[in-house]
Amino acid sequence: AQSGGDSARRGVLDLVGQIETLRRELAQLRGEQERLARDVAETQRQQRDAWAALDERLRALEPVQVTVDGQTFAVRPDEKTAFEEAMAALRASDFARAATLYGQFLGRYPGSGYTPAALYWLGNARYALRQYREAIDSYQQLLDRYPRHNRAPEAMLALASCQLELKDGNAARATWRALVQRYPESEAAAAARERLARMR
């Protein structure tokens, strides 16, 4: 009877041991499950961050619509920022910096919708710096490449002013006459007529 009791006790102890082992395994599994859940949450967070960063980068490349000198066109955000930086330097009368920034802009964004305006304002910055030949080059590029642009008549008038500064009155007169002929209805043409009348 005693050996039967021993064997029953052993059976109970074995059962208790198995239950303990199962509990430990279950705790281990729960721990692994929690770790996996944390890993999944972290992976999802990293994915969300990566998507957000990609979305932000794509938005930074998305063209925006701008209107300059009566013309509307699409530009990249970095292009818009570069042009506005040059304009800010010009407005602050920092003509040397403005000339540098317009020059860099034209080199970096050769086909930009801002190009005619950049050429015009580069000419003005150079004029302010008394770089008359370089200013003439900017105005001439605008006139050759964008003869129908809103700034073209003003560019011609400014070009004639550069010629006067270079003591070339004959060239200035020829430019004023061409301006009156090419853009007769413009304000610049009215100014050119006045100047021609004064120089007679």
NUDO-118273 format. One record per residue (C-alpha): z, x, y; chain. Coordinates in Angstrom, 1 decimal, decimal comma. Layout:
((Z X Y) A) ...
This chain:
((0,0 0,0 0,0) A) ((0,8 2,9 2,2) A) ((-2,6 4,5 1,7) A) ((-4,2 1,2 2,6) A) ((-2,2 1,2 5,8) A) ((-3,3 4,7 6,5) A) ((-6,9 3,9 6,0) A) ((-6,6 0,8 8,2) A) ((-5,0 3,0 10,9) A) ((-7,7 5,5 10,6) A) ((-10,3 2,7 10,8) A) ((-8,6 1,5 14,0) A) ((-8,4 5,0 15,4) A) ((-12,1 5,6 14,6) A) ((-12,9 2,4 16,3) A) ((-10,9 3,3 19,3) A) ((-12,6 6,7 19,3) A) ((-16,0 5,1 19,1) A) ((-15,1 2,7 21,9) A) ((-14,0 5,7 24,1) A) ((-17,2 7,5 23,3) A) ((-19,2 4,4 24,3) A) ((-17,2 4,0 27,5) A) ((-17,9 7,6 28,4) A) ((-21,6 7,2 27,6) A) ((-21,6 4,0 29,6) A) ((-19,9 5,7 32,6) A) ((-22,4 8,6 32,3) A) ((-25,3 6,1 32,2) A) ((-23,9 4,3 35,2) A) ((-23,7 7,6 37,1) A) ((-27,2 8,5 36,2) A) ((-28,4 5,0 37,2) A) ((-26,6 5,4 40,6) A) ((-28,2 8,8 41,0) A) ((-31,6 7,4 40,2) A) ((-31,1 4,5 42,6) A) ((-30,1 7,1 45,3) A) ((-33,2 9,2 44,5) A) ((-35,5 6,1 44,6) A) ((-34,0 5,1 48,0) A) ((-34,4 8,6 49,3) A) ((-38,0 8,8 48,1) A) ((-38,7 5,4 49,7) A) ((-37,2 6,6 53,0) A) ((-39,3 9,8 52,9) A) ((-42,4 7,7 52,2) A) ((-41,6 5,4 55,1) A) ((-41,0 8,4 57,4) A) ((-44,3 10,0 56,2) A) ((-46,2 6,7 56,9) A) ((-44,6 6,4 60,3) A) ((-45,5 10,0 61,2) A) ((-49,1 9,5 59,9) A) ((-49,3 6,2 61,9) A) ((-48,1 8,0 65,0) A) ((-50,6 10,8 64,6) A) ((-53,5 8,3 64,1) A) ((-52,4 6,4 67,2) A) ((-52,4 9,7 69,1) A) ((-56,1 10,0 68,1) A) ((-57,1 6,4 68,8) A) ((-59,4 6,1 71,7) A) ((-58,3 4,2 74,8) A) ((-60,4 2,4 77,4) A) ((-60,3 3,8 80,9) A) ((-62,2 2,9 84,1) A) ((-63,2 5,7 86,5) A) ((-65,5 5,3 89,5) A) ((-66,5 1,8 88,4) A) ((-67,5 2,9 84,8) A) ((-65,5 2,0 81,7) A) ((-65,5 4,2 78,7) A) ((-63,4 5,2 75,7) A) ((-61,4 8,5 75,6) A) ((-58,9 10,1 73,3) A) ((-55,3 10,2 74,6) A) ((-55,3 14,0 74,8) A) ((-58,5 13,9 76,9) A) ((-57,0 11,3 79,3) A) ((-53,8 13,4 79,7) A) ((-55,9 16,6 80,4) A) ((-58,0 14,8 83,1) A) ((-54,9 13,2 84,7) A) ((-53,1 16,6 84,7) A) ((-56,1 18,1 86,7) A) ((-56,0 15,1 89,1) A) ((-52,3 15,5 89,6) A) ((-52,8 19,2 90,6) A) ((-55,5 18,1 93,1) A) ((-53,3 15,4 94,6) A) ((-50,6 18,0 95,0) A) ((-53,1 20,2 96,9) A) ((-52,7 22,9 94,2) A) ((-56,5 23,5 94,3) A) ((-56,5 26,8 92,3) A) ((-54,6 25,0 89,4) A) ((-56,8 21,9 89,7) A) ((-60,0 24,1 89,6) A) ((-58,7 25,9 86,5) A) ((-57,7 22,6 84,8) A) ((-61,1 20,9 85,6) A) ((-62,9 24,0 84,2) A) ((-60,9 23,9 81,0) A) ((-61,4 20,2 80,7) A) ((-65,2 20,5 81,0) A) ((-65,2 23,2 78,4) A) ((-63,0 21,3 76,0) A) ((-64,6 17,8 76,3) A) ((-68,2 18,5 77,1) A) ((-69,4 14,9 76,3) A) ((-66,5 13,1 78,0) A) ((-67,0 10,0 80,1) A) ((-64,8 11,8 82,6) A) ((-67,4 14,6 83,0) A) ((-69,1 13,4 86,2) A) ((-65,8 12,8 87,9) A) ((-64,5 16,2 86,7) A) ((-67,6 17,9 88,1) A) ((-67,1 16,1 91,5) A) ((-63,4 16,9 91,8) A) ((-64,0 20,5 90,6) A) ((-66,5 20,8 93,4) A) ((-63,9 19,5 95,9) A) ((-61,2 21,9 94,6) A) ((-63,6 24,8 95,0) A) ((-64,6 23,7 98,4) A) ((-60,9 23,6 99,4) A) ((-60,6 27,2 98,1) A) ((-63,6 28,2 100,2) A) ((-65,6 29,0 97,0) A) ((-68,7 27,3 98,4) A) ((-71,3 28,7 96,0) A) ((-69,2 27,6 93,0) A) ((-68,6 24,2 94,6) A) ((-72,4 23,9 95,1) A) ((-72,8 24,6 91,4) A) ((-70,4 21,8 90,4) A) ((-72,1 19,3 92,7) A) ((-75,5 20,3 91,6) A) ((-74,6 19,9 87,9) A) ((-73,3 16,4 88,7) A) ((-76,6 15,5 90,5) A) ((-78,8 17,0 87,8) A) ((-77,0 15,4 84,9) A) ((-75,7 12,1 86,4) A) ((-78,1 11,2 89,3) A) ((-77,1 7,5 89,1) A) ((-73,3 8,1 89,1) A) ((-71,3 6,5 91,9) A) ((-70,1 9,9 93,1) A) ((-73,7 11,4 93,3) A) ((-74,3 10,5 97,0) A) ((-70,8 11,9 98,0) A) ((-71,6 15,0 95,9) A) ((-74,9 15,5 97,9) A) ((-73,0 15,1 101,2) A) ((-70,4 17,7 100,1) A) ((-73,2 20,0 98,9) A) ((-74,7 20,0 102,4) A) ((-71,2 20,8 103,9) A) ((-71,0 23,8 101,6) A) ((-74,5 24,9 102,8) A) ((-73,3 24,6 106,4) A) ((-70,2 26,7 105,5) A) ((-72,6 29,3 104,1) A) ((-74,5 29,3 107,5) A) ((-77,6 27,7 105,9) A) ((-78,3 24,9 108,4) A) ((-81,9 24,4 107,1) A) ((-80,7 23,8 103,5) A) ((-78,0 21,4 104,8) A) ((-80,7 19,4 106,8) A) ((-82,9 19,3 103,7) A) ((-80,0 18,0 101,6) A) ((-79,2 15,3 104,1) A) ((-82,8 14,2 104,2) A) ((-82,9 14,1 100,4) A) ((-79,7 12,1 100,4) A) ((-81,0 9,5 102,8) A) ((-84,2 9,2 100,8) A) ((-82,5 9,1 97,4) A) ((-79,4 6,9 98,2) A) ((-80,4 5,0 101,4) A) ((-77,8 2,3 101,1) A) ((-74,8 4,6 100,5) A) ((-72,1 5,4 103,0) A) ((-72,9 9,1 102,4) A) ((-76,5 8,4 103,6) A) ((-75,1 6,8 106,8) A) ((-73,0 9,9 107,4) A) ((-76,1 12,1 106,6) A) ((-78,2 10,2 109,2) A) ((-75,4 10,7 111,8) A) ((-75,3 14,5 111,1) A) ((-79,1 14,8 111,2) A) ((-79,1 13,1 114,6) A) ((-76,3 15,4 115,9) A) ((-78,2 18,5 114,8) A) ((-81,5 17,6 116,5) A) 
